[in-house]
């Protein structure tokens, strides 16, 4: 394996992941998508940092995440609405300071262990800020304009752009007490959990 695409993620509890997987499958019947986050092939999660790296760096990445979590306390996350984004349908999650602090610490500790850039820029304009994010972190989505969410469906080949009115009430809340190193596909969806950590 020459490289891996990883995401440091917060994992919702197993029962909630199952519920979200069922919801994704139900929504997939109305809004056919290439990727359905069913909690079987793809796993519901909240992203903290996507990056490209090599398998030989996994041990160092584990150590980096462990060090961050030593000074991290459990905090609560909540969400209310399922909405349509640019290329996906997902559940928006709130943005407490504890989440932003954790994300910042993960970026600082894991970005030196990246190799190259994440693929698939989703037609981003190469602004000065985007170029800087790519230079510093090798990715954009979890660096600039961070909008925490749990993706349910992704990749509609542009067919859903006229349906931005999708809004479904689906209140959730859970404690962010599980962080994981996960492998992702080119659409940044989690295909495999490599290592879990209790906060």
N, C-alpha and C positions, 0 to 999 in steps of 0.2 A: 504494500500500500504506500503510495507516494505522499498522499496527504489526506487529511480528514477535515470535515466541516463540523464544528462543534458549537454548542450553545450551552452556557451556564444558565440553568433554569430554576424557577421555583415550581415544585410539583404540588398541585392541589391534593387533598386526601384521596385515597383510592375510591371511596364511595362517591365523592363528587366527580372524580374523573369518569367513572362509569356513567353517571347521570349526563355529563357533558357529551360523552361519546354517543349516548342514545339520542340526545338532542341533535347532535351533528348529523346522525343518520336520518333522523326525521326531516331536518331542514334540507338534506341532500336530495330528498324525493321531489321537493318543490324547486330547489335551485341546484341543478346538477353541476357538480364540480369535480375537477380532476383529483383533488385531495380532500378526503373526508376524515376529520380527526376523530376517529371512532373509538379511541382508546384500545385498539387492537393493533392495527398496522401503524397508526400514528397516535401520539400521546399528547393529551391536553397539558399545557404548561404556560407559564409566564416567563418570557425571555428576559435575561439580564445582559448577555453579551454573546453575539455570534462571532466566531472567528475561525479562520483556516489555520491548521497546524499539522504537525507530523506525529505519527504514533509514538515515536521515541520521546516525545515531550510530555506524554500523558502523566507520568509519575510526577514531574515538576508541576504540572497543572493541578493535580490532586493536592499537592502540598500547598500551592498558592491559595486554592479555595479553602482548605482547612485553616490556614492562617487567618484569612478574612473572617471565617465563621467563629473563630475564637473570641472575637470582639463584637459579634452580632447577637442581638436579642430577638426572640420571636416577636413578630408583629402581626396585626390583622389586616387582611385584604378583603375588599368587598367589590361587588359589581351589581349592576341593575339592568342594563340594556344590552340586547344583542343587536348589533348594527352592521350595516354594509360599509366596508372600507374600499379602498381603491382596487384591490385584487382579492378581497376575502370577506367573509362574514365572521364576526367574532364577538365575544363578550368583553365589553370595556371594563377595565379594573381601575380602582382608585389609585392615587399616587401619593401615599403618605411619605413624610420625610425619611422614615426608616427604610423604605424601599429605595428611594433615590440615593441614600447613603450607601446601602448595600451594593447597588449597581455601580456607583462611583468607585468603590473599593475593589470590586471584581474587575472593572475596566483597568484600574491601575495595576493590579497584581497579575492579570492574565494576558494583557496586551503585549508585554515583552516576549511572550511565548508563542505568538502567532507566526505564521509563515505565509506571506502573500496576502491576497485579498479574498473576501467572500465573493462568490459568483452572483450573477443575476442582480443587477442594480435596479430592476423594475423601472426602467426608463427615467431615471433621475436626471435632473438638470445638473450639470457639473459646475455648481456655484463654488465660490471661494470656500464656504463652510464645508461643503461636501468633499471637496478636494482635501481639505485639512483633516477631516474625520478619517478619510481613507488613508492618508499618510500616517496619522497617529495611531489608528486602531484597526485599519483594514476592513472596516465596515461602516455603515451609516445608520441603519434603523434603530439600533440600541444606543446610539451616540447622540444624534441630533433629533430634536423634537420627539423625545421618548413618550410614547403613548402605551402604557402597559395594557395588555389584553390577552385573552385566551382565544386563539384562532379555532374556528369550528369547521369552516370550509375555505378552500383556497383554489385559485386558478379557474376562472370562468371563461378564459379566452376573450375577455372584453364584452361578453354577452350581457353582463348585469349592470353595466354602467348607467343605464336609464332607470334603475330601480333603487336609487339611493334612499328612498323613503323607508326601507326595511327597518322597523324598530319593533322589537319583541321584548316585553318585560320578562326578565328571568333573574330575580334577585339571588345572589349568593354571598356568603362570607365564609372565610376560613383563615386559619392561622398559618402563616408562612414559616413552617417549621421543617420543611423538607427542601433541600437544595440538591441539584444533581448536575453532573457533567453528562451531556447528552450528545448523541450524533444526530445530525440533521441532513435532510436532502437539499437539493438546489433551491427549493422553495421555503427553506428554513423551518421545515416541519420535523418534529422529533420522531426518528425511526427507532432509536435504541437508547436505553439508559446505560451509561458506562459505569457510573459510580454515584451512589447516593450519600448524602450527609444529613444528619440530624442537626438542626440549629440549637 
